[in-house]
Every structure is written in structure tokens, then in C-alpha cells.
């Protein structure tokens, strides 16, 4: 019988002619019964275009990244990939690879996007096949019809076929039921991966290619790691990338974190160009820096992110030509089918940065410091989430306090942060630290604190410095303080019998409308 063929839509199409009671031998047909017309086309099989087995790379020398395993971030002299962490399905997968190595057949790993399918399947090959095994990893769409002929000339070489993203290798010129049967006959294993959506699209229905998948039970991976898998990750951590994944993964999505980290960072970094998304780049940077302030996974309103952009003066000028709405749309667009650079919070129009971008910024050398003004915005943004207020303050103490000597702006920010959390004593300490380092705003604050406490003499010193620098509030406080001091000393002079002093004190007191003796000598 003629074999069903596949129509362009993937459905099976029967061939009307049939031969019975005979056979086909090259250009000769021997038959007892022939139904339908006979058209004979015969010629040499077209060349396969596949290299001979001797030219295939050895498995132990093949680069997994070149053959579909997603790279992770790499800084310095780290290996291209972190150590493999065992998954719960490895035992079953390994057994199937060993079986296929002996008898041929298809071993398929399916799962959600970025669930680790390619890395897991590759690790199964490395673990369960000899390193000398010759590896063929054809590009999607490669004509595989000549593969059996190539394999028949393999000699003593053991071989494996690697079909990452199997959906690109299905069809009448790819992996068909007939070709798979021939590979089984030749004892050659096929190790393949496929995402869930592709598997569902090709596995069910009337398509011819569904027959390739029908007899195969896939090993299914989940993006969400189980508790035993997470424990193996934590126990086996020695690689900084795995440590970062253990710490900063969103939920239990370890492989998603590892795969997204370099993709998001590279795209974000390149977007700073004027002809790309400079405003989107800046918007994501503000979200990264908010996280660096200790807000971590707390979402921030987009209006606050937009306000924060103004703190980056040079970048804000470059970003002005890109509308904010376009920048936000770019920053929140889903990458690789799983997440955007900014992830929505529970409240409407609130966002947090993807944890991989935050951790990448924290570990990369040369990452610019968080603008000082952003620490204050972070504290303000977290007023509705009180637990984060203390975290922001503690993070600021760690990051800023060692840099405060000789830097009045840092002391001022630390004072404001302590003030926002109600820690008046520590706030005054840092305001005084700033004022003593030359800070004008802090000098006015310290002067007012001292004046309110009745410590007029030191208060005047701080207030005068701020007033001379143009601080209007300090000038007002200083004038009132000096007037109070004048009333005090005029009263003392009046007690000595000076009537003019008494009259002046009464006049000044009436103007100030303040009770006498309210300032200590």
C-alpha cells in the first residue's frame, strides 16, 4: 500500500492507487493486481547534505550553548554554565536515555518556557552516554531523509541525534514515523525537547506528525522547583550564579531566573541608546535602584518611578524624546514568554523590577550608586508598607554611613530617614554630622532643634550659618530667637532698675507675643 502523506495543514492524505500481490524492485513493479494508473519516477536518492558520522562532534567536546542550552550570566572567569542541579525527573530520564542508547528510539522532555528542558536533557545525555558518542544536532528544517544512509556508514561509532525544540524538526522531510522506525532499527537514540504549547499542537489531532509523538511518553519538567530540588540547589551552591538564583528567584522558578538574567540585562543595557528606548532604560534603572534601597519585591507606583527619573539629570535629558507611556510599555513587555523587566504588583499601576536585574546590578562591578534623593523617595513610597521602612533605613545605614565623613549630603539623607521612622535622637545625630561637615540645610535643622530645646547659644551658631547662606526658614527662626534673647536680657537689665530696658522689653514682648523667660540663659 502507498503510505499516507501529509498535506500543508499537517493532515493525513490517502493515496488512491494501490498495488497488491507483488512488490516494487527499483524500476520494476511485480504485481498480481494493479488498481489505477501507473506512473513511474525513478532516480538516485538526492544527497542528504548531512556530514558523515566521522565529522560529527564527540558528545564530551560539544558546546551545549551552541546546541540550544540557554546561557546564564557570566562575569570574569566563571565557566559558561553553572554546575547542573539534579532534578526529580533525572532518574526516569536517565533510564530512558540508557534504554534508547541500546535499542534506539525517541526520548522527549517537555515543559513550560524556561523550565530547564534543554539543560536537563543535555545533562542526561552526558551522564548516560559515552563521551565518545558522535552527536548530530541539525538546524530546524534540515532535510533528514538521508540520515539512515549516513548512519549506515558510521562504522563502530556510537551516535545520538539531538533535536532541541522538536517542533522545528517535524514534517515529511524531518522526523517522521518511518524515519524514527529506521533509527530504532539502527539502534540510534533521539534526544529531543519540546515546549508544552508545541507538544499539544502536534501531539493531538489528525496530523501525520502526531504519530511521531503518539508512542512516546514525555518526561515533563515544571518551572516551579520542588522542595527537594530547592534543597539540592542550596546544599550544592558553590557557584555565585546558583547562589544568586537561590536567593533572588521569584518563587521556585530557578531556571527561569538563570535564563532570564543575561537576556534581560543585555536588552536593558543596550536600550539606553538614543535610537532605542532611553526612557524605558531609565525607568527600569529607577526600579532597580528602588530595589537596591531595600524595597526588594515591594511594588512602586509608576508615578513615583516617573518622578524618580528626574533625579538622573543626564539620563533624563536623553530620555525626554521617548513618551513615558511608550517607555512603560517597553519595560513591562513579556520576554521569552515568562516575564517583563518590570513585573506588576497587586495594586493597579504598581511595578517592581525583575529580581535578576536587581541582583545583576548588585554584583556587577562599576554599578553606579543610588542617587541620594532616591533613598528619600523610597522611604516615602514605602509609607503604605511599614515593614519596608525599617529595611530601607537599615540598607541606607549599611550603604551610606561609611561614606558620610566629609559628605554633608549623606548625613542629611540619613537624618531624614531616621526622622521618617520616628528616631529623633539618631536623626539629630546625623543632621549635626551633616551640619558640622558644612551642610547648610542641616545647619538650619540643627539650629531649630536646639532652639526648641532652649539651647539658644549653640542654636544661634547653626542658624546664623544657614541664614547667611540664604535659608529663609533659618532667618525667620534666628530672628525670633534673637528677639527672645533680647527680651530675656532686657528683663534682666530692668531688674537692675533700668526703666528704659523694661519699656523696651515690654514693647518687644508685645510684638513677639511670647511669654517672658522662655529662653534659658
C-alpha positions in Angstrom: 0.0 0.0 0.0 1.1 3.6 -0.6 1.9 5.4 2.6 -0.2 8.4 3.7 1.4 11.7 3.0 1.0 15.0 4.9 -0.9 17.9 3.4 0.3 21.5 4.0 -2.1 21.8 7.0 -0.5 18.7 8.6 -3.4 16.3 8.0 -3.0 12.9 6.5 -3.9 12.5 2.8 -4.5 9.0 1.4 -3.1 7.9 -2.0 -5.7 6.4 -4.2 -3.6 3.9 -6.2 -2.6 0.6 -4.7 -0.6 -2.5 -5.5 -1.3 -6.0 -4.2 0.2 -9.4 -4.8 3.6 -8.1 -5.8 6.4 -5.7 -4.9 8.5 -2.8 -6.1 12.1 -3.5 -7.0 13.9 -0.5 -8.2 12.3 0.4 -11.6 10.5 -2.9 -11.8 7.0 -3.5 -10.4 5.9 -7.1 -9.9 2.1 -7.2 -9.3 -0.8 -9.5 -9.3 -3.3 -6.7 -9.2 -2.8 -3.0 -10.2 -5.6 -0.5 -9.5 -5.3 2.9 -11.0 -2.8 4.4 -13.4 0.9 3.7 -13.2 3.4 6.5 -13.3 7.0 5.5 -12.5 9.6 8.1 -11.5 12.9 6.7 -10.6 16.3 8.1 -10.0 19.1 8.3 -7.5 18.2 9.5 -4.0 19.1 13.2 -3.6 22.2 13.8 -1.5 21.3 14.3 2.2 23.6 17.3 2.8 24.4 15.7 6.2 28.0 15.3 7.1 29.5 11.8 7.6 29.4 10.5 11.1 33.2 10.8 11.4 32.7 14.6 11.1 30.1 14.8 13.9 31.5 16.2 17.2 32.0 14.0 20.2 29.5 14.4 22.9 32.1 15.3 25.5 33.6 18.0 23.3 30.3 19.6 22.1 29.3 23.0 23.4 25.8 22.8 24.9 25.2 26.5 24.5 25.8 26.2 20.7 23.2 23.4 20.6 20.3 25.2 22.4 21.1 25.2 26.2 20.4 28.7 27.4 23.4 30.6 28.7 23.4 32.2 32.2 25.2 35.4 33.1 29.0 35.1 33.2 31.3 37.6 34.9 35.0 37.2 35.0 36.4 33.7 34.6 33.3 31.8 35.5 32.5 28.7 33.4 30.0 29.2 30.7 27.4 27.3 32.6 26.9 26.8 36.4 27.0 23.2 37.7 23.9 21.2 36.9 21.5 20.8 39.8 19.7 17.4 39.9 16.0 17.5 39.1 13.5 15.0 40.4 12.9 13.6 36.9 16.6 12.7 36.3 16.3 9.1 37.4 13.4 8.4 35.0 15.0 10.4 32.2 18.4 8.7 32.6 16.8 5.2 32.4 15.0 6.2 29.2 18.3 7.5 27.7 20.1 4.3 28.5 17.3 2.2 27.0 17.3 4.3 23.8 21.1 4.0 23.6 20.7 0.3 23.4 17.6 -0.1 21.2 17.1 3.3 19.6 14.0 5.5 19.9 12.9 8.9 20.9 13.3 10.3 24.4 11.4 13.6 24.8 11.5 16.2 27.5 8.6 18.7 27.6 7.7 21.6 29.9 6.9 25.3 30.2 9.1 28.0 28.8 12.4 28.3 30.7 11.7 25.2 32.8 15.2 23.8 32.0 14.3 21.3 29.3 17.4 21.6 27.2 19.9 21.7 30.2 18.2 18.7 31.8 18.1 16.7 28.5 21.7 17.6 27.8 22.8 16.5 31.2 21.0 13.2 30.7 23.0 12.6 27.6 26.3 13.4 29.2 25.6 11.3 32.2 24.2 8.2 30.4 26.0 8.1 27.1 29.8 7.6 26.5 31.7 10.8 25.9 32.9 9.4 22.6 29.4 9.2 21.2 29.1 11.2 18.0 26.4 13.9 18.1 24.3 15.3 15.3 22.3 18.4 16.1 20.7 19.6 12.8 19.3 23.0 12.4 15.5 23.3 12.4 14.1 22.4 9.0 17.1 20.3 8.0 16.2 17.5 5.5 16.7 14.3 7.5 15.6 11.8 4.8 19.2 10.8 4.1 20.1 10.2 7.8 19.7 6.4 7.7 22.2 6.2 4.8 24.7 8.3 6.7 24.3 6.2 9.8 24.8 3.0 7.9 28.4 4.3 7.2 29.1 5.0 10.9 31.4 2.0 11.4 32.0 1.4 15.1 30.9 4.9 16.2 28.0 5.2 18.6 25.7 8.1 17.7 23.0 10.2 19.1 20.6 12.7 17.4 19.9 15.9 19.4 16.7 17.7 18.3 16.2 20.6 20.6 12.8 22.3 20.1 11.5 19.2 18.2 8.6 21.1 16.6 11.1 22.6 14.1 12.2 19.1 13.0 8.7 17.5 12.3 7.2 17.2 8.8 7.7 15.0 5.8 11.4 16.0 5.4 12.1 15.8 9.1 11.5 13.2 11.8 8.6 11.1 10.5 7.3 7.8 11.9 9.2 6.0 9.1 12.5 7.7 9.9 12.0 7.1 13.6 11.4 3.4 12.9 14.5 3.2 10.9 16.5 4.9 13.7 15.1 2.3 16.1 16.2 -0.5 13.7 19.7 1.1 13.6 19.8 1.4 17.4 20.3 5.2 17.4 18.7 7.3 20.1 17.0 10.6 19.5 17.0 13.0 22.5 14.6 15.9 22.0 12.9 18.8 23.8 9.6 20.5 23.2 7.6 23.2 25.0 4.2 22.3 26.2 2.4 24.5 23.7 4.2 22.9 20.8 3.6 19.4 22.1 -0.1 20.0 22.5 -0.3 21.5 19.0 1.5 18.5 17.4 0.5 15.6 19.6 -3.3 15.7 19.2 -5.5 15.7 16.1 -5.3 14.1 12.7 -1.8 15.2 11.7 0.7 12.7 10.4 3.4 14.2 12.6 1.3 13.3 15.7 2.2 9.7 15.1 5.8 10.5 16.0 4.7 11.6 19.4 1.9 9.2 20.0 4.1 6.3 21.1 6.4 8.4 23.4 5.7 9.3 27.0 7.4 12.6 27.6 9.4 13.5 30.7 7.7 16.6 31.9 9.6 19.4 33.7 8.0 22.2 35.7 9.3 25.8 36.0 8.4 25.6 39.7 11.0 23.6 41.5 10.1 21.1 44.2 11.3 21.4 47.8 13.9 18.6 47.3 15.2 20.3 44.2 15.5 23.6 46.0 17.3 21.9 48.8 19.8 20.4 46.4 20.3 23.9 45.0 21.0 25.3 48.4 23.2 22.5 49.6 25.2 22.4 46.3 25.7 26.1 46.0 29.3 27.0 45.2 28.8 28.9 42.0 27.8 32.6 42.5 25.1 32.3 39.8 23.4 29.4 41.7 23.7 31.3 44.9 22.0 34.3 43.3 19.3 32.0 41.9 18.7 30.5 45.3 18.4 34.0 46.9 16.6 36.0 44.3 14.5 33.5 42.3 10.8 34.5 42.1 9.0 31.8 44.0 10.6 28.5 43.0 11.4 29.4 39.4 15.1 28.8 39.4 15.7 28.0 35.7 13.6 31.0 34.7 15.8 33.2 36.8 19.1 31.7 35.4 17.9 32.0 31.8 16.3 35.5 32.0 19.2 37.1 33.9 21.5 37.6 30.9 18.7 38.2 28.4 17.0 41.0 30.4 20.3 42.6 31.4 21.7 42.7 27.9 18.5 44.0 26.4 18.1 46.6 29.1 21.7 47.8 28.8 21.5 48.2 25.0 18.2 50.1 25.3 20.0 53.2 26.7 20.9 54.3 23.1 19.1 57.4 21.8 17.6 55.4 18.9 16.4 52.6 21.2 14.5 53.1 24.4 16.4 55.6 26.6 13.3 56.4 28.7 12.4 52.8 29.1 16.1 52.1 30.1 15.9 54.9 32.7 12.5 53.7 34.0 13.9 50.3 34.7 17.0 51.8 36.2 14.9 53.7 38.7 13.1 50.4 39.6 16.5 48.7 40.0 17.7 51.4 42.3 14.5 51.4 44.4 15.1 47.7 45.0 18.7 48.5 45.9 17.3 50.8 48.6 15.8 47.8 50.3 12.3 47.8 48.8 13.2 44.5 47.1 9.9 42.9 45.9 7.7 45.7 47.0 5.9 47.3 44.0 6.2 51.0 43.4 3.6 53.2 41.7 4.5 54.2 38.1 4.0 57.8 39.1 6.8 57.5 41.7 9.0 55.8 39.1 8.4 58.7 36.7 9.2 61.3 39.4 12.4 59.4 40.3 13.6 59.7 36.7 14.3 63.4 37.2 17.0 62.5 39.7 19.2 61.2 36.9 19.7 64.5 35.2 21.9 63.5 32.3 19.9 60.3 31.5 16.6 62.2 31.9 17.6 64.7 29.2 18.4 61.8 26.8 15.1 60.1 27.6 12.9 63.2 27.0 12.2 62.3 23.4 10.5 58.9 24.3 7.0 59.3 25.7 6.5 57.8 29.2 3.7 55.6 28.0 6.0 54.0 25.4 8.7 53.6 27.9 6.4 51.8 30.4 5.0 49.6 27.6 8.5 48.5 26.6 9.7 48.0 30.2 6.7 45.8 31.0 6.6 43.7 27.8 6.8 40.0 28.4 10.2 38.4 27.4 10.7 34.8 26.4 7.1 34.1 27.3 7.5 34.4 31.0 8.2 37.9 32.4 9.0 41.6 31.7 11.7 43.8 33.1 9.0 45.3 35.3 6.5 43.0 37.0 3.1 44.2 38.0 2.2 44.4 41.7 -1.2 43.6 43.2 -2.3 47.2 43.3 -3.1 48.8 39.9 -0.3 50.6 38.1 2.4 49.4 40.5 5.6 47.7 39.4 8.7 46.1 40.7 11.9 45.2 38.8 12.6 41.6 37.9 14.8 40.2 40.6 17.5 39.1 38.1 18.1 42.7 37.1 18.4 43.8 40.7 20.8 41.0 41.7 22.8 41.6 38.5 23.2 45.3 39.4 24.3 44.4 42.9 27.0 42.0 41.8 28.4 43.7 38.7 31.5 45.9 39.3 31.1 49.5 38.5 27.4 49.8 39.0 26.7 53.5 39.8 25.5 54.3 43.3 21.8 55.0 44.0 21.1 58.8 43.8 20.8 60.2 47.3 17.4 61.6 46.6 16.1 58.2 45.7 16.5 57.0 49.3 14.0 59.6 50.4 11.6 58.7 47.6 11.9 55.0 48.6 11.1 55.8 52.2 8.1 57.9 51.1 6.9 55.2 48.7 7.0 52.6 51.5 4.9 54.5 53.9 2.0 52.3 53.0 4.1 49.2 53.6 5.5 49.9 57.1 7.7 46.7 57.3 9.8 48.1 54.5 10.5 51.4 56.2 12.9 49.8 58.6 14.5 47.8 55.8 15.1 50.9 53.7 16.7 52.6 56.8 18.9 49.6 57.6 20.0 49.4 54.0 20.9 53.1 53.9 22.9 52.7 57.1 24.9 49.9 55.5 25.4 51.6 52.2 25.7 55.3 53.2 27.1 55.6 56.7 30.7 54.5 55.7 30.7 57.3 53.1 29.3 60.1 55.4 32.5 61.6 56.7 33.1 64.9 54.9 29.9 64.5 52.8 27.1 66.7 54.3 24.5 65.4 51.8 24.8 61.8 53.1 24.4 62.9 56.7 21.3 64.9 55.7 19.7 61.9 53.9 20.4 59.6 56.9 18.9 62.2 59.2 15.8 62.5 57.1 15.4 58.7 57.0 15.7 58.4 60.8 13.3 61.3 61.2 10.8 59.5 58.9 10.9 56.4 61.1 10.5 58.5 64.3 14.0 58.0 65.6 14.6 61.6 66.6 17.8 61.0 68.5 19.5 59.4 65.6 18.1 61.9 63.2 19.6 64.8 65.2 22.9 63.0 65.3 23.1 62.7 61.5 21.8 66.3 61.0 24.5 67.5 63.3 27.0 65.3 61.4 25.9 67.0 58.1 25.9 70.5 59.6 29.4 70.1 61.0 30.6 68.9 57.6 29.3 72.2 56.1 25.7 71.3 55.2 23.6 74.4 55.1 20.2 72.7 55.2 21.3 70.5 58.1 22.6 73.6 59.9 19.2 75.2 59.8 17.6 71.9 61.1 20.0 71.5 64.0 19.6 75.2 64.9 15.8 74.8 65.1 16.1 71.6 67.1 18.4 73.3 69.6 16.3 76.5 69.8 13.1 74.4 70.5 15.0 72.7 73.3 16.0 76.1 74.8 19.7 75.8 73.9 19.9 79.3 72.4 23.7 79.9 72.2 24.6 76.8 70.1 21.3 77.2 68.2 22.3 80.7 67.1 25.6 79.5 65.7 23.9 76.9 63.4 21.1 79.2 62.5 23.4 82.1 61.6 25.3 79.9 59.2 22.2 78.8 57.5 20.7 82.3 57.4 23.9 83.7 55.9 23.6 81.1 53.1 20.1 82.3 52.3 18.0 79.8 54.2 14.7 81.8 54.6 13.4 79.5 57.4 16.6 79.7 59.3 16.5 83.5 59.0 13.0 83.5 60.5 14.0 81.2 63.3 17.1 83.2 64.0 15.2 86.5 64.2 12.7 85.1 66.7 15.4 83.5 68.7 17.5 86.7 68.9 14.4 88.7 69.8 13.6 86.2 72.6 17.2 86.6 73.8 16.9 90.4 73.7 13.7 90.2 75.8 15.4 88.0 78.3 18.4 90.3 78.7 16.3 93.4 78.7 14.3 91.9 81.6 17.5 91.2 83.4 18.5 94.7 82.9 15.2 96.0 84.1 15.5 94.0 87.3 18.6 96.3 87.9 16.4 99.3 87.8 16.7 100.4 84.2 13.3 101.6 83.3 14.2 102.1 79.6 15.1 98.4 79.4 11.8 97.4 81.0 9.9 99.5 78.5 11.9 98.1 75.6 11.3 94.6 76.8 7.5 95.2 77.1 7.4 96.6 73.6 9.4 93.7 72.1 7.4 91.2 74.0 4.1 92.7 72.7 5.4 92.5 69.2 6.5 88.9 69.6 3.5 87.9 71.7 5.7 85.5 73.6 5.8 84.9 77.4 8.9 86.2 79.2 11.8 83.9 80.3 11.1 81.3 77.7 14.7 81.1 76.8 17.3 79.8 79.1 20.5 81.8 79.7 
